[in-house]
Amino acid sequence: MTLSDRNNIFRLGIALSFLCLLICLFASLKAMSVYAPMEEEITRRSAGLFQILTGKWFDTKLLAVHWCVAGLVLYSFISIILIYYFFEKTQSPEILFVAFFAISFAPEALRLLLPLSRVYEIPSLYLLMASRVTLFGRYFGIFSLFTASIYAVGFKAQKQRNVVLILAVITLIITLGVPIDTETWDSGLNMIIGYVSMFRLIEVGAFLIITLSFFIAAWSYSSRDYAFIGTGSALALLGRHILLNGDAWAALPIGLLLLTVGTWLICTKLHKIYLWL
């Protein structure tokens, strides 16, 4: 893939993130009043390690979930702009997939269709489609960061378009095959999906492999920069987990800080590695 083609993908990511920001803005203007009555309908809290640790001390606040979603979309918009600016003329096989990881948070704005459905009559089919798009974004992002990590340890596929296509097809097969219940939702404004154990296994396995791969690259190339990238990946994935599953105000600053610092470490060290190549 040429630099021009890759940069066009970055521009499309900026446009997508901006459109999702508009969705967040619209939802912020229209849906705030429905969160209080919706909290009385919650029968299931969102899952995750952060929820296990904090769920007993913090009550559910859907307004906090709203701003977690908005924070993810804003992060996506700003990070892809910075990636485009700093890597516009820098060739790096990993950065395309890191950019996909950043872009993958933009569709989280579609979670806000659920509160908007209380203001407008939105058919359940649209909620189902939104849930599948969100699910696709989440796991395409994880698989993309996984691909960046195996590029770091020596994966030499030259035709990145084919790699991207394979990732997209695999993710599409998974997300289209998952049963989704549009009648029930959890405290994170997520529709209830099937195969929860499978997705947890994917996330845990990806976290371990991604982090380990970058540390293997650090050992193979005797480069501390890859060790920082591995640390950044771990922080970014932890922040992602918190923001996707948190349903209290504590999730917003902790998750956003971890995600931002992790992405900063990944991008700055990749830029340093490839700057003079």
Residue pairs with C-beta under 8 A, 6 or more apart in sequence:
1 96
1 159
1 160
1 161
3 88
3 89
3 91
6 96
6 160
7 84
7 88
9 96
9 99
10 80
10 83
10 84
10 87
10 88
10 99
11 84
13 76
13 80
13 99
13 100
13 102
13 103
13 106
14 77
14 80
14 81
14 84
16 103
16 106
17 73
17 76
17 77
17 80
17 103
17 106
18 77
19 106
20 73
20 76
20 77
20 106
20 107
20 108
20 109
20 110
21 73
21 74
21 77
21 109
23 73
23 109
23 110
23 112
24 69
24 70
24 73
24 74
24 109
24 112
26 116
27 66
27 109
27 112
27 115
27 116
28 66
28 70
30 116
30 119
31 66
31 112
31 115
31 116
31 118
31 119
32 63
32 66
34 115
34 118
34 119
35 62
35 63
35 66
35 115
37 118
38 62
38 115
38 118
39 60
39 61
39 62
42 60
42 186
42 187
43 184
44 184
44 185
44 186
44 187
44 192
45 51
45 55
45 60
45 186
45 187
45 247
46 186
46 187
46 188
46 190
46 245
46 246
46 247
47 186
47 196
47 245
48 241
48 242
48 244
48 245
48 246
49 241
50 241
50 242
50 245
50 246
50 251
50 254
50 255
51 245
51 246
51 247
54 246
54 248
54 250
54 251
58 248
58 249
58 250
59 248
60 187
60 247
60 248
61 247
61 248
61 249
62 115
62 187
62 189
62 247
64 246
64 247
64 248
64 249
64 251
64 252
65 111
65 187
65 188
65 189
65 246
65 247
66 112
66 115
66 189
67 252
68 243
68 246
68 251
68 252
68 255
69 108
69 109
69 111
69 112
69 189
70 109
71 243
71 252
71 255
71 256
72 105
72 108
72 243
72 244
72 259
73 105
73 106
73 108
73 109
75 102
75 105
75 256
75 259
75 260
75 263
76 102
76 103
76 104
76 105
76 106
77 106
79 102
79 263
79 267
80 99
80 102
80 103
82 267
83 95
83 98
83 99
83 102
83 267
86 267
86 271
87 95
87 267
87 271
90 271
90 274
90 275
91 274
91 277
92 270
92 271
92 273
92 274
93 151
93 160
94 148
94 151
94 152
94 270
95 148
95 267
95 270
95 274
96 160
96 164
97 144
97 145
97 147
97 148
97 151
98 144
98 145
98 148
98 263
98 266
98 267
98 270
100 140
100 141
100 144
100 164
101 141
101 142
101 144
101 145
101 148
101 236
102 263
103 141
104 137
104 138
104 140
104 141
104 144
105 137
105 141
105 240
106 137
107 133
107 134
107 136
107 137
108 134
108 137
108 244
110 130
110 131
110 133
110 134
111 130
111 134
111 188
111 189
111 190
112 189
113 122
113 126
113 127
113 130
114 127
114 185
114 189
114 191
115 189
116 122
117 127
124 182
124 183
127 182
127 191
128 180
128 182
128 191
131 180
131 182
131 190
131 191
131 193
132 175
132 176
132 178
132 180
134 190
135 175
135 178
135 180
135 193
136 171
136 172
136 175
138 244
139 171
139 174
139 175
139 199
139 202
140 167
140 168
140 171
141 240
142 202
142 203
142 206
142 237
143 167
143 170
143 171
143 206
144 167
145 206
145 210
145 233
145 236
145 237
146 206
146 209
146 210
147 155
147 163
147 167
148 210
149 209
149 210
149 211
149 213
149 214
149 217
149 233
150 213
151 157
152 213
152 214
152 217
152 226
152 229
153 213
153 214
153 216
153 217
153 220
154 217
154 220
157 163
178 193
178 194
178 195
179 193
179 194
179 195
180 191
180 192
180 193
180 194
181 191
181 192
181 193
182 191
184 191
184 192
185 191
185 192
186 192
186 247
187 247
188 244
188 245
188 246
188 247
193 199
203 237
203 241
206 237
207 234
207 237
210 230
210 233
210 234
210 237
211 230
211 231
211 233
211 234
211 237
212 230
213 230
214 226
214 227
214 229
214 230
214 233
215 226
215 227
215 230
217 223
217 226
217 229
217 230
218 224
218 225
218 226
218 227
218 229
218 230
223 273
225 269
225 270
225 272
225 273
226 269
226 273
228 265
228 269
229 265
229 266
229 269
229 270
231 262
231 265
232 261
232 262
232 263
232 264
232 265
232 266
232 269
233 262
233 266
234 262
235 258
235 259
235 261
235 262
235 265
236 258
236 259
236 262
236 263
236 266
237 262
238 258
238 262
239 254
239 255
239 256
239 257
239 258
239 259
239 260
239 261
239 262
240 255
240 259
241 255
242 251
242 254
242 255
242 258
243 251
243 252
243 255
243 256
243 259
245 251
246 252
246 255
